[in-house]
Amino acid sequence: MTAEPRSAAAGSRRGGDGAEPRLVVGGAEVARYVVRPDLDPRHGPRPYLHPVRTRAGTPVTDALPADHVWHLGVSLAVQDVDGVNLWGGRTYVRGTGYTWRDDHGVIAHTGWRERAADRLDHDLEWRDRHGRVLLREHRRITAAPAGDDAWWLDLSATLTAATGADVHLGSPATNGRPGGAGYGGFFWRAVADGEPLVRTAEAEGEEAVNGSAAPWLALSATAPGGGAYTLVFTGLGPGDRWFVRTAMYPGVCVAYAFDSPAVVAAGQPRRNRHRVLVADGHLDPVEVAARLDAAVTR
C-alpha cells in the first residue's frame, strides 16, 4: 500500500533562487512568485503565485490549505498529462475512483528570460517522476494598474510537446468521474470568509456557472479578517471551460480538458493567455462590463 503524503509543514514555501520574485503595481507589492517550492512530490511541486493581494492589501489567494494541500495559490496544473499527475493529490482512476499512486511529476523552472517589478518571463519543463520531459513551457507574467482600486494579472503560457509525439491532457472527468470535475489548467485557489458569489453575464452560482464557456467569470468574496474583493477571469481558449467551486472551497479554473481530453500536438505549440482583474470591493455585472470595456479601449 502506498503511504499517505507528508504534511504540508514538511515543505517550505521558499523558492530555491534566493529571494522570491515579486510583482509591484504603483509601488505596492501585489504578488510573490514561489519559483522552486520545496514540497512533498505528492503535492504537485510547481511555480505558483502567493500571496496575491488587491491594491488595498487584501489577500485573495490560499496555498497549502488543509482541505486540498496541493492547491497552490495561482498556478498551471493538470492532473493527467500522458498519465502523469501534475496537479497533486490522488489520481482519479476509471472504475476505481481517487487512488494514491506513484505517478506524480513536477513542473520545474529552468531559466529566466526577464525579471522586473512588473513582469516575470521564464522557461519551464513538465516532467514525470523519472525526470523525463513531457512538455516545455515559456511563461510570461505581467502586472499592470487598472485604476486606483484594481490591477490586471496577465499570464501567457506556450506549451510545446517534448516527447516527439502528441501529449494528451486529461482530468478526473475525462477519466470517468461524474459531476463536472473537469479541473486542470490555470487554477486560482481563492480565500474567503463564507461562500463567495460567482457569476457570468448570463448565470449565477456554482451549479449554473461550472462547465460554462462564458467570456468572463467573476468571483466576489470577503477575505478572512475583512476586505471585500472581486476577481474577474478572462481567457478561455478553444475547447476550454470554467471549472468552479464555491461551496466546498473557493476556486476557479480555466479547464483545458473539462469534458474531453485536450492535445498538445507534436510540432504545434498550445498557446494560452489568462487575464484576471484583481479589484477591491464587490463589483456587480454592470461594473464588471465597464472594467472590461475600459481594458479593451485603453
Backbone hydrogen bonds, N-H to C=O, Kabsch-Sander energy under -0.5 kcal/mol:
donor,donor_aa,acceptor,acceptor_aa,energy
10,A,7,S,-1.7
11,G,8,A,-1.9
12,S,38,D,-1.7
23,L,31,A,-2.8
24,V,117,A,-3.1
25,V,28,A,-2.7
28,A,25,V,-1.9
30,V,23,L,-2.7
31,A,23,L,-1.3
32,R,51,P,-0.9
33,Y,21,P,-2.9
34,V,32,R,-0.6
34,V,48,Y,-3.1
35,V,33,Y,-0.9
38,D,12,S,-1.2
38,D,14,R,-0.6
39,L,37,P,-1.2
43,H,40,D,-2.5
44,G,41,P,-1.3
48,Y,34,V,-1.9
49,L,74,V,-2.4
50,H,32,R,-2.2
50,H,48,Y,-0.5
53,R,30,V,-3.0
54,T,58,T,-2.2
57,G,54,T,-1.5
60,V,52,V,-2.9
61,T,52,V,-0.5
62,D,189,R,-2.1
64,L,71,H,-2.2
71,H,68,H,-2.4
72,L,70,W,-0.6
73,G,62,D,-2.0
73,G,71,H,-0.5
74,V,49,L,-1.7
75,S,73,G,-0.5
75,S,187,F,-2.2
77,A,185,G,-2.5
80,D,170,G,-1.2
81,V,84,V,-2.4
82,D,80,D,-0.6
82,D,168,H,-2.4
84,V,81,V,-1.3
85,N,103,D,-2.8
86,L,78,V,-1.9
86,L,84,V,-0.8
89,G,42,R,-2.9
91,T,99,T,-2.6
93,V,91,T,-0.6
93,V,97,G,-2.3
96,T,93,V,-2.3
97,G,93,V,-3.0
99,T,91,T,-2.4
101,R,99,T,-0.5
103,D,101,R,-1.6
105,G,85,N,-2.2
106,V,127,R,-1.7
107,I,45,P,-2.2
108,A,106,V,-0.7
108,A,125,E,-2.9
110,T,123,D,-3.0
111,G,123,D,-1.2
113,R,121,D,-3.4
114,E,121,D,-2.1
116,A,119,R,-2.7
119,R,116,A,-0.7
120,L,141,I,-2.8
121,D,114,E,-2.9
122,H,139,R,-2.7
123,D,111,G,-2.8
124,L,137,E,-2.6
125,E,108,A,-2.3
126,W,135,L,-3.1
127,R,106,V,-3.0
127,R,125,E,-0.7
128,D,132,R,-2.3
131,G,128,D,-2.1
134,L,126,W,-3.4
134,L,132,R,-0.5
135,L,126,W,-1.4
136,R,160,T,-2.7
137,E,124,L,-2.6
138,H,158,T,-1.9
139,R,122,H,-2.8
139,R,137,E,-0.5
140,R,156,S,-2.7
141,I,120,L,-3.2
142,T,154,D,-2.5
143,A,118,D,-2.2
144,A,152,W,-1.9
146,A,147,G,-0.8
146,A,150,A,-2.4
150,A,147,G,-0.7
151,W,278,V,-1.6
152,W,144,A,-3.3
153,L,276,V,-2.8
154,D,142,T,-2.4
154,D,152,W,-0.5
155,L,274,H,-3.1
156,S,140,R,-2.9
156,S,154,D,-0.5
157,A,272,N,-2.5
158,T,138,H,-2.3
159,L,157,A,-0.5
159,L,270,R,-3.0
160,T,136,R,-2.8
162,A,134,L,-2.6
163,T,134,L,-0.5
167,V,264,V,-2.2
169,L,262,A,-3.1
170,G,80,D,-3.1
173,A,181,A,-1.3
175,N,171,S,-1.3
176,G,173,A,-1.6
177,R,172,P,-3.0
182,G,180,G,-1.3
185,G,77,A,-2.5
186,F,254,V,-1.4
187,F,75,S,-2.9
187,F,185,G,-0.8
188,W,252,V,-3.0
189,R,73,G,-2.6
189,R,187,F,-0.5
190,A,188,W,-0.9
190,A,250,P,-1.9
193,D,222,T,-3.5
194,G,192,A,-0.9
197,L,220,S,-2.6
199,R,218,A,-2.4
200,T,203,A,-2.7
205,G,198,V,-3.1
209,V,205,G,-2.0
210,N,206,E,-2.7
211,G,242,W,-3.8
212,S,209,V,-2.3
217,L,233,F,-1.8
218,A,199,R,-3.1
219,L,231,L,-2.7
220,S,197,L,-3.0
221,A,229,Y,-2.3
223,A,227,G,-2.5
226,G,223,A,-2.4
229,Y,221,A,-2.7
230,T,279,A,-2.4
231,L,219,L,-2.8
232,V,277,L,-2.1
233,F,217,L,-3.5
233,F,231,L,-0.6
234,T,275,R,-2.3
235,G,215,P,-0.5
240,D,237,G,-2.1
241,R,255,A,-1.7
242,W,212,S,-2.6
243,F,253,C,-2.7
244,V,242,W,-0.5
245,R,251,G,-2.4
251,G,245,R,-2.7
251,G,249,Y,-0.7
252,V,188,W,-2.0
253,C,243,F,-2.6
254,V,186,F,-2.7
255,A,241,R,-2.9
255,A,253,C,-1.1
256,Y,184,G,-2.6
256,Y,254,V,-0.5
257,A,184,G,-0.6
258,F,255,A,-0.5
262,A,169,L,-2.3
264,V,167,V,-3.2
265,A,263,V,-0.8
268,Q,265,A,-2.3
270,R,159,L,-2.9
271,R,269,P,-0.6
272,N,157,A,-2.8
274,H,155,L,-3.0
275,R,234,T,-1.3
276,V,153,L,-2.8
277,L,232,V,-2.5
278,V,151,W,-3.0
278,V,276,V,-0.6
279,A,230,T,-2.7
279,A,277,L,-0.7
280,D,149,D,-2.6
281,G,228,A,-2.8
283,L,281,G,-0.7
288,V,284,D,-2.5
289,A,285,P,-2.6
290,A,286,V,-2.0
291,R,287,E,-2.3
292,L,288,V,-2.4
293,D,289,A,-2.5
294,A,290,A,-2.3
295,A,291,R,-1.8
296,V,292,L,-1.8
297,T,293,D,-2.0
298,R,294,A,-0.7
